[in-house]
Amino acid sequence: MKKRQVVIKQRSRNSNTSSSWTTTSSSATSNIRYVECQKNHAANIGGYAVDGCREFMAAGVEGTDDSLRCAACGCHRNFHRKEVNTEVV
């Protein structure tokens, strides 16, 4: 899970001053999931066939080369569709 600080500057008109700036800060949390595999296994013969893998499962622990390979289908993580859910807190 990745947290990110978001700072928003808004310009507001005050009767006392010609212009002033107010700063609002909030944090956003992103949750990333890798779902179905989209690798075309029949591309070399001009066809289209996917293996039916529904969700990426890392073959190894985080930080190793095996963490980027799917345990179910053996494909690299980039072949799986990426879903990003962002929640602003």
C-alpha positions as CSV (number, residue, x, y, z in Angstrom):
1,M,0.0,0.0,0.0
2,K,1.4,3.4,-1.0
3,K,0.6,6.6,0.8
4,R,1.0,10.0,-0.9
5,Q,0.7,13.5,0.5
6,V,-1.5,15.9,-1.5
7,V,-1.3,19.6,-1.0
8,I,-4.0,21.8,-2.6
9,K,-3.6,25.6,-2.7
10,Q,-6.7,27.7,-3.1
11,R,-6.9,31.4,-3.7
12,S,-9.6,33.1,-1.7
13,R,-10.7,36.7,-1.8
14,N,-10.7,38.5,1.6
15,S,-12.2,41.9,2.2
16,N,-9.1,43.0,4.2
17,T,-6.5,42.0,1.6
18,S,-6.5,41.9,-2.1
19,S,-5.7,38.1,-2.2
20,S,-4.6,35.4,0.2
21,W,-3.7,31.7,-0.1
22,T,-5.1,28.9,2.0
23,T,-3.5,25.5,2.0
24,T,-5.4,22.2,2.5
25,S,-3.6,18.9,2.9
26,S,-4.9,15.4,2.7
27,S,-3.3,12.0,2.1
28,A,-4.2,9.5,-0.6
29,T,-3.8,5.7,-0.2
30,S,-3.4,3.6,-3.3
31,N,-4.2,-0.1,-3.4
32,I,-2.9,-1.9,-6.4
33,R,-4.1,-5.3,-7.5
34,Y,-3.1,-7.4,-10.6
35,V,-6.0,-9.4,-11.9
36,E,-6.6,-11.5,-15.0
37,C,-3.7,-12.4,-17.3
38,Q,-3.9,-10.9,-20.8
39,K,-0.9,-12.6,-22.4
40,N,-1.7,-13.8,-25.9
41,H,-0.2,-17.3,-26.0
42,A,-1.0,-17.8,-29.7
43,A,0.5,-14.6,-31.0
44,N,3.3,-16.4,-32.8
45,I,0.9,-18.3,-35.0
46,G,-1.4,-15.3,-35.6
47,G,-4.2,-16.3,-33.3
48,Y,-5.5,-15.1,-29.9
49,A,-5.6,-17.4,-26.8
50,V,-5.3,-16.5,-23.1
51,D,-4.7,-19.1,-20.4
52,G,-7.5,-18.1,-18.1
53,C,-5.5,-17.1,-15.1
54,R,-7.8,-14.9,-13.0
55,E,-5.4,-13.2,-10.5
56,F,-1.7,-12.6,-10.1
57,M,-0.1,-14.6,-7.3
58,A,3.6,-13.9,-6.6
59,A,5.8,-17.0,-6.9
60,G,8.4,-15.6,-4.4
61,V,8.8,-13.2,-1.5
62,E,8.9,-9.4,-2.1
63,G,12.2,-8.1,-3.4
64,T,13.2,-11.2,-5.3
65,D,12.9,-11.9,-9.1
66,D,10.3,-14.6,-8.4
67,S,8.0,-11.9,-6.9
68,L,7.4,-10.6,-10.4
69,R,6.4,-14.0,-11.8
70,C,2.9,-15.5,-11.4
71,A,2.8,-18.8,-9.5
72,A,-0.4,-19.8,-11.4
73,C,0.5,-19.2,-15.0
74,G,4.2,-18.4,-15.0
75,C,3.8,-15.0,-16.7
76,H,5.5,-11.7,-15.7
77,R,3.3,-9.4,-13.6
78,N,3.1,-6.9,-16.5
79,F,0.8,-9.3,-18.4
80,H,-1.8,-9.1,-15.7
81,R,-4.3,-6.2,-15.8
82,K,-3.6,-3.6,-13.2
83,E,-6.4,-2.2,-11.0
84,V,-5.7,0.9,-8.9
85,N,-8.0,1.9,-6.1
86,T,-7.3,5.3,-4.6
87,E,-8.8,6.5,-1.4
88,V,-8.4,10.1,-0.3
89,V,-8.3,10.6,3.5
